[in-house]
Amino acid sequence: MSEKITFFIFGTAGTPVKQVAASKTLLYLMGFFAIFCATGLGFGVYDYYHLKMSSLSTGKLEDKVRNQQDEITVQRKQIQTFAGKINSLKSNLLTLNDFEKQIRTIAGIEISDKQTGIFGVGGSMPEDIETNVELTKKHNSLMREMHDQVKQLDLASVNQEDRFEYLLKHLVDRGNLLAHTPAIRPVRGIITSKFGYRTSPFTAQGEFHKGLDIANRKGTRIVAVADGTVSFADVKGFWGKLMIINHGHGMTTYYAHLHKFLKKAGDSVKRGEVIAQIGNTGRSTGPHLHYEVRLNGTPVNPEKYILN
């Protein structure tokens, strides 16, 4: 027989009220059951704690993924905006190229054989980048296209810069040529003898008059007809006091029968600048200016170079 253990239950007055007897086996079973329940409860609490922590971690991970998705969406929008700016830049380059062509047409400047289109030899303008890509889709193909077009635009900008430099150089040269080309009347007065054949006032015989005679009172101011450098300012035979201005590009002008020089040899002059005064020196019948225009040493009609 199994041993029994007796338990006394006492009342409030301290006197035994009830006596309970239990076997050791039952007590062992109850103890084991209590330990089992406590262990199960401990594992349950442990699992609940880890489940709770895992739930919190999962929530944080979901928030992180959600934030990353938002960042990706913003970045894709920025990529699309940048693609739109590439399209605008390409349009601006084409506008500049059209403007350059207009200037060339107006100035009569041809394209150099060495120059190509702004997108290279035989290159045409690339199509506009398609920016309406769904934000939920990857933008890899859009990025590749943007990368390719950025390289093309870089080449186009370099070519356009070269074309503008070429155009600017020719415009500057053209401006210098115009500034050094006779274009105004050297003095106000009455034209008494034109360019061409005439009867000489000294011999009464026919002769070729190489310039233009403009009469006015002695001391009337004479101006340079174009930019240049005074190459001669002295007395020379029947010319009397003679000034010669070299304008470059094979162009020179002669001012004869002067009264007074206001510039000397070596001086630079600008169009419209006063250089001398009308006189009656040398072989002359009265105060006047004998004015000549010579191209590569050959006299040409000065009236063709008077635009005012």
C-alpha positions in Angstrom: 0.0 0.0 0.0 1.1 3.5 -0.8 1.9 5.8 2.1 -0.6 8.5 3.0 0.0 12.0 4.2 -2.5 13.7 6.5 -3.3 17.4 6.2 -5.2 19.4 8.8 -7.3 22.5 7.8 -7.6 24.9 10.6 -10.4 27.3 11.2 -10.2 31.0 12.2 -10.0 30.1 16.0 -6.9 27.9 15.4 -8.8 24.6 16.1 -8.7 21.8 13.5 -11.8 21.8 11.3 -11.1 19.2 8.7 -8.6 16.4 8.1 -7.5 15.4 4.6 -5.4 12.4 3.7 -3.6 12.0 0.3 -1.2 9.5 -1.0 2.4 10.4 -2.0 1.8 9.3 -5.6 -1.1 11.7 -6.0 1.0 14.5 -4.5 3.8 13.7 -6.9 1.4 13.7 -9.8 0.0 17.0 -8.7 3.5 18.5 -8.3 4.5 17.2 -11.7 1.3 18.7 -13.2 1.9 22.0 -11.5 5.5 22.1 -12.8 4.2 21.1 -16.3 1.6 23.9 -16.2 4.2 26.4 -15.0 6.6 25.3 -17.7 3.9 25.5 -20.4 2.9 28.9 -19.1 6.5 30.1 -19.3 6.9 28.9 -22.9 3.6 30.5 -23.7 4.7 33.8 -22.3 8.0 33.5 -24.0 6.4 32.7 -27.4 3.9 35.6 -26.9 6.7 38.0 -26.1 8.7 36.9 -29.2 5.5 37.0 -31.3 4.8 40.5 -30.1 8.4 41.6 -30.8 8.2 40.0 -34.2 5.0 41.8 -34.9 6.5 45.1 -33.9 9.6 44.3 -36.1 7.4 43.4 -39.0 5.5 46.7 -38.6 8.7 48.7 -38.6 9.9 46.7 -41.7 6.6 47.4 -43.4 7.0 51.1 -42.6 10.5 51.0 -43.9 9.4 49.3 -47.1 6.6 51.8 -47.5 9.0 54.7 -47.0 11.4 53.2 -49.6 8.6 52.8 -52.1 7.7 56.4 -51.5 11.3 57.4 -52.1 11.4 55.3 -55.3 8.3 57.0 -56.5 9.7 60.4 -55.9 13.0 59.5 -57.6 11.1 58.2 -60.6 9.2 61.4 -60.8 12.5 63.3 -60.7 13.9 61.1 -63.4 10.9 61.9 -65.6 11.3 65.6 -64.9 14.9 65.4 -65.9 14.0 63.6 -69.1 11.6 66.5 -69.8 14.4 69.0 -69.3 16.6 67.0 -71.7 13.8 67.4 -74.3 13.6 71.1 -73.6 17.4 71.5 -73.9 17.3 69.7 -77.3 14.6 72.0 -78.5 16.6 75.1 -77.3 19.7 73.8 -79.2 17.7 73.4 -82.4 16.3 77.0 -81.9 19.9 78.3 -81.6 20.9 76.3 -84.7 18.0 77.8 -86.7 19.0 81.3 -85.5 22.6 80.7 -86.6 21.3 79.6 -90.1 19.2 82.8 -90.3 22.3 85.0 -89.5 24.3 83.1 -92.1 21.7 83.7 -94.7 21.5 87.4 -93.9 25.3 87.8 -93.8 25.8 85.6 -96.9 28.2 83.3 -95.0 28.4 79.7 -96.3 28.9 76.7 -94.0 32.5 75.5 -94.0 33.3 72.1 -95.6 34.7 71.1 -92.3 31.5 71.8 -90.4 28.8 69.2 -89.9 25.3 69.1 -88.4 25.1 69.7 -84.7 24.3 66.0 -84.2 27.3 64.9 -86.2 27.9 63.9 -89.9 24.5 62.9 -91.3 23.1 62.9 -87.8 19.5 63.8 -87.2 17.7 65.1 -84.1 16.9 62.2 -81.7 13.3 61.6 -81.0 11.9 63.1 -77.8 12.2 60.9 -74.7 8.9 59.3 -73.6 8.4 60.5 -70.1 5.0 59.0 -69.4 6.3 55.8 -67.8 4.1 54.3 -65.1 5.6 55.1 -61.7 5.1 51.5 -60.6 7.3 50.2 -63.4 11.1 50.2 -63.5 12.8 53.1 -65.3 15.8 51.3 -66.6 15.1 51.8 -70.3 14.3 55.4 -69.7 17.6 55.9 -67.9 19.5 54.3 -70.7 17.8 56.5 -73.3 18.5 59.6 -71.2 22.1 58.6 -70.9 22.4 58.1 -74.7 20.7 61.5 -75.4 22.9 63.3 -72.9 25.9 62.2 -74.9 24.3 63.3 -78.1 23.5 66.7 -76.6 27.0 67.1 -75.4 28.3 66.5 -78.9 25.6 68.9 -80.3 26.6 71.6 -77.9 30.3 71.4 -78.8 29.4 71.4 -82.6 27.1 74.4 -82.1 29.8 76.3 -80.2 32.2 75.7 -83.1 29.7 76.9 -85.6 29.0 80.1 -83.6 32.7 80.7 -83.2 33.1 80.3 -87.0 30.2 82.6 -87.6 31.4 85.2 -85.1 34.9 85.3 -86.7 33.4 85.9 -90.2 31.0 88.5 -88.8 34.0 90.3 -87.1 36.0 90.1 -90.3 33.0 91.3 -92.3 32.5 94.1 -89.8 36.2 95.1 -90.1 35.9 95.0 -93.9 32.8 97.2 -93.8 34.5 99.6 -91.4 37.5 99.9 -93.7 35.5 100.3 -96.9 34.8 103.9 -98.1 31.1 104.6 -97.5 30.6 108.3 -96.9 31.2 111.7 -98.6 34.6 113.2 -97.6 33.3 116.7 -97.7 30.2 118.7 -98.5 30.3 120.9 -101.7 29.6 121.0 -105.4 30.9 118.3 -107.6 32.7 120.1 -110.4 34.2 117.1 -112.2 33.2 113.5 -112.1 35.2 110.2 -112.6 35.8 109.4 -116.2 36.9 111.1 -119.4 36.7 114.9 -119.5 38.2 118.0 -121.2 41.3 119.1 -119.2 40.8 122.7 -117.8 44.6 123.2 -118.4 45.2 121.7 -121.9 41.6 121.8 -123.3 42.3 118.2 -124.4 40.6 115.0 -123.5 41.9 113.2 -120.4 40.8 110.5 -118.0 39.9 112.0 -114.6 40.7 109.4 -111.9 38.7 110.9 -109.1 36.0 113.3 -108.0 36.4 117.1 -107.6 34.3 118.7 -104.9 34.5 122.5 -104.6 33.9 124.5 -101.4 35.5 127.4 -99.6 39.1 127.2 -98.4 39.4 125.6 -94.9 36.3 123.4 -95.2 36.9 120.3 -93.1 37.5 117.0 -94.8 36.7 113.7 -93.0 38.0 110.1 -93.5 35.6 108.0 -95.5 36.6 104.8 -93.6 38.8 103.4 -90.9 42.5 103.2 -91.9 46.0 104.5 -91.4 47.5 107.6 -92.9 50.3 106.3 -95.2 51.3 109.7 -96.7 50.8 113.4 -95.8 53.1 115.8 -97.7 53.5 117.9 -100.8 53.7 115.9 -104.0 54.0 117.6 -107.5 50.7 118.7 -109.1 48.8 117.1 -106.3 49.9 119.9 -104.0 49.4 118.9 -100.4 48.4 115.2 -100.6 47.1 112.8 -98.0 46.8 109.0 -98.7 44.9 106.7 -96.3 45.4 102.9 -96.4 42.2 101.1 -95.4 43.5 97.6 -95.9 42.0 94.9 -98.0 43.7 96.6 -101.0 41.7 99.8 -100.6 43.3 103.3 -100.4 41.9 106.9 -100.7 43.6 110.1 -102.0 42.9 113.6 -100.8 44.7 116.3 -102.9 45.1 120.1 -103.1 44.7 120.4 -99.3 45.2 123.6 -97.4 46.2 122.0 -94.0 46.9 118.5 -92.7 45.2 117.6 -89.4 46.7 114.1 -89.3 50.2 112.9 -90.1 51.7 109.8 -91.6 51.3 106.8 -89.3 48.1 108.1 -87.6 45.1 105.8 -87.3 41.8 107.4 -88.3 38.1 106.4 -88.0 35.3 106.9 -90.4 33.9 110.5 -90.1 37.1 111.8 -88.3 38.3 115.2 -89.5 41.7 114.7 -91.3 42.4 117.9 -93.3 41.0 121.1 -94.9 40.2 122.0 -98.4 42.8 124.1 -100.2 44.1 125.3 -103.5 47.6 123.8 -103.6 49.3 122.1 -106.6 47.7 122.3 -110.0 44.3 123.7 -109.2 41.9 126.2 -110.6 40.3 127.0 -107.2 39.6 125.7 -103.7 38.4 122.1 -104.0 39.2 118.5 -103.0 40.4 116.0 -105.5 39.2 112.7 -104.1 40.2 109.3 -105.4 39.4 105.7 -104.4 41.8 103.0 -105.5 41.4 99.3 -105.3 44.6 97.3 -105.5 46.2 100.5 -107.0 43.5 100.9 -109.7 41.3 104.1 -109.6 37.6 103.2 -109.3 34.5 105.5 -109.4 34.3 107.2 -105.9 30.6 107.8 -106.3 30.0 104.1 -105.9 31.4 104.3 -102.4 29.3 107.3 -101.3 26.2 106.1 -99.4 25.2 109.3 -97.7 
